[in-house]
Amino acid sequence: MESKRVEVLGMGLQATDYAGAVKLLQELAQRGTPGMVAACNTHLVALARHRADFGSVLGKFDLLLPDGMPLIWSMRKKGEDLRDRVYGPYFMLEALKSLPRPWKHFFFGGSESCLRELTAAVRQAQPELEIVGTLSPPYRAWTERDEEDFAKTIAMSGADFIWVALGGDRQERWIDKNLKRHSKGIFLAVGDAFELLAGRRAFAPRWMQKA
C-alpha cells in the first residue's frame, strides 16, 4: 500500500484527501488482516505529543488521516498540495458510499436510539449498504467479560469495517487494546460521526470547518 506520510508534531499523517483516503482504506481491507484507522484531529496529535502512552497507541495505527486544518497547513508548509482536512464524519460518509456489498459494516458506540437512527439514515442514503450489526456498549466501566462479549458479537457478524465512536481518545485506545481479539476487520475511530450522520446534531458550516 503506497501512501506518503508526513510527520506533524511527531505523528505520521497520510498526505491524502477524501478520495485518496477511501482508496487507502480499500487497499488496507484487501490485505485480509485486522487494521486500525483514525481520523486524527489537532487535539489528538497534540495529546499524542504530550502523553507518550497515547503517542504509542497512535503510532500503531495503519492510517492516520489529517482531520484538522492546522494539520493541513503544517503539511502544506512541507510541500503537500492539500486543500482540505479529512473530516471524520465526512470520511465515514464517503467510505460508506464507496463500499457497498459485498463489504460488511458494523457500528460500535453511542446509544441504541442513535444507532437505530444512524442505520436508518445511512441505509436511506445508500440502499446497497450491508450493515451486519450494531452495538451500544454499557455506560459503565467495561469488564474483561464485556470486552470478550463485544469481540464475539463483532466476529460473529463477519464485518469488514467496524466503525467506532466513543469520543475523545477513548476510541483509539479501545481499538488498540482489543485488536488482538480479532482475526479480520478494519477498525475505524470516527469521533462524533454517529451523532452527525444520524441527524442528531447539525454539521458546522463549511467556512467554520476550514478555520
C-alpha positions in Angstrom: 0.0 0.0 0.0 1.7 3.1 -1.3 1.0 6.4 0.6 3.1 9.2 1.7 3.2 10.0 5.4 4.2 13.5 6.6 5.3 14.0 10.2 3.4 16.6 12.1 4.3 17.0 15.8 5.9 13.6 15.8 2.9 11.8 14.2 3.0 10.4 10.6 -0.2 11.6 8.9 -1.3 10.5 5.5 -0.9 13.1 2.8 -4.3 12.5 1.2 -7.8 13.8 0.5 -11.2 12.1 0.9 -10.9 10.0 -2.4 -7.4 9.0 -1.5 -8.3 8.1 2.0 -11.1 5.8 0.8 -8.7 4.1 -1.7 -6.2 3.6 1.1 -9.0 2.1 3.2 -10.0 -0.4 0.4 -6.3 -1.4 0.0 -5.9 -1.9 3.7 -9.1 -4.1 3.8 -7.9 -6.2 0.9 -4.9 -7.4 2.9 -7.3 -9.6 4.9 -5.8 -8.9 8.2 -7.0 -6.6 11.1 -6.2 -3.0 10.8 -6.6 0.4 12.6 -7.6 3.8 11.1 -8.2 7.1 12.8 -9.4 10.5 11.7 -6.8 12.3 13.7 -7.6 15.9 14.7 -5.3 18.6 16.1 -6.2 17.8 19.7 -5.3 14.1 19.3 -2.0 15.0 17.7 -1.2 17.4 20.5 -2.2 14.8 23.1 0.0 12.2 21.5 2.9 14.6 21.7 2.5 15.3 25.4 1.4 11.9 26.5 3.8 9.2 25.5 1.4 6.4 26.2 -1.2 7.8 23.7 1.6 8.6 21.2 2.5 4.9 21.3 -1.1 4.0 20.7 -1.5 6.3 17.6 1.9 5.1 16.3 0.5 1.6 15.8 -2.4 2.8 13.5 -2.1 1.8 9.9 -3.7 5.1 8.7 -3.8 8.4 10.5 -6.0 10.8 8.4 -5.4 14.6 8.9 -8.7 15.8 10.4 -7.8 19.4 11.3 -6.9 22.5 9.2 -3.8 23.3 11.4 -2.5 19.9 10.4 -3.2 20.6 6.8 -1.4 24.0 7.0 1.6 22.3 8.5 1.6 19.7 5.8 1.4 22.4 3.1 4.5 24.0 4.6 6.2 20.7 3.9 5.3 20.8 0.3 2.0 18.9 0.2 -0.7 20.2 -2.1 -3.7 19.6 0.2 -6.8 21.8 0.2 -8.9 20.3 3.0 -8.8 18.1 6.0 -10.2 14.6 6.0 -13.0 15.2 8.5 -14.1 12.0 10.3 -17.9 12.2 9.7 -17.5 13.2 6.0 -14.8 10.5 5.5 -17.2 7.9 7.0 -20.0 9.1 4.7 -17.7 8.9 1.6 -16.4 5.5 2.6 -20.0 4.1 3.1 -21.0 5.4 -0.3 -17.9 3.7 -1.9 -18.0 0.4 0.0 -21.4 -1.3 -0.6 -21.9 -5.0 -0.9 -20.0 -7.3 -0.6 -18.3 -5.2 2.1 -20.0 -5.5 5.5 -20.2 -2.8 8.2 -20.6 -2.7 11.9 -21.3 0.3 14.2 -19.9 0.3 17.7 -20.6 3.1 20.2 -23.4 5.5 21.0 -26.8 4.9 22.4 -29.2 2.3 21.0 -31.5 5.1 19.7 -28.6 6.8 18.0 -27.6 3.6 16.3 -31.1 3.0 15.1 -31.3 6.5 13.6 -27.8 6.2 12.1 -28.6 2.8 10.5 -31.8 4.2 9.0 -30.1 7.3 7.7 -27.2 5.6 6.0 -29.4 2.9 4.5 -31.6 5.6 3.0 -28.6 7.3 1.5 -27.0 4.0 0.4 -29.6 1.2 0.0 -26.9 -1.2 -1.1 -25.0 -0.9 2.1 -24.8 -4.1 4.2 -24.9 -3.2 7.9 -24.4 -6.5 9.7 -24.6 -5.3 13.3 -24.6 -2.5 15.8 -23.6 -2.5 19.5 -24.3 0.1 22.1 -21.8 -0.6 25.0 -23.0 -0.1 28.6 -22.4 3.3 30.3 -20.1 2.0 32.9 -16.6 0.6 33.2 -16.3 -2.4 31.0 -15.1 -5.7 32.4 -13.0 -8.3 30.7 -16.2 -10.3 30.1 -17.7 -7.3 28.5 -14.8 -7.0 26.1 -14.9 -10.7 25.3 -18.6 -10.4 24.5 -18.0 -7.3 22.3 -15.4 -9.2 20.4 -17.6 -12.2 19.9 -20.5 -10.1 18.7 -18.3 -8.3 16.2 -16.6 -11.5 15.0 -19.9 -13.4 14.5 -21.2 -10.5 12.3 -18.5 -11.1 9.8 -17.9 -7.3 9.5 -15.2 -6.0 7.2 -15.3 -2.5 8.7 -16.0 -1.7 12.3 -16.8 2.0 12.8 -16.1 3.1 16.4 -17.4 6.2 18.0 -16.5 6.5 21.7 -15.3 10.1 21.8 -12.0 11.7 22.9 -9.0 9.4 22.8 -11.0 6.5 24.3 -11.9 5.0 20.9 -8.3 4.9 19.7 -7.2 3.3 23.0 -10.0 0.8 22.8 -9.2 -0.2 19.3 -5.5 -0.7 20.1 -6.3 -2.7 23.2 -8.8 -5.0 21.5 -7.4 -5.6 18.0 -5.6 -8.7 19.2 -9.0 -10.3 19.8 -9.8 -10.3 16.1 -8.6 -12.2 13.0 -10.2 -9.8 10.5 -11.8 -6.4 10.2 -10.7 -2.7 9.8 -11.5 -0.7 13.0 -12.1 3.0 12.3 -12.1 5.7 15.0 -14.5 8.4 13.8 -15.3 10.6 16.8 -18.7 12.2 16.7 -19.7 10.8 13.3 -22.6 8.7 14.5 -24.4 11.7 16.1 -23.9 13.8 13.0 -24.8 11.3 10.4 -27.8 10.2 12.4 -29.0 13.8 12.1 -29.0 14.4 15.9 -26.6 17.3 15.5 -26.0 19.7 12.7 -22.7 19.9 10.9 -20.8 23.1 11.4 -20.8 25.5 8.3 -18.1 24.7 5.8 -16.3 28.0 6.4 -16.1 27.2 10.1 -14.7 23.7 9.4 -11.9 25.4 7.4 -10.9 27.7 10.2 
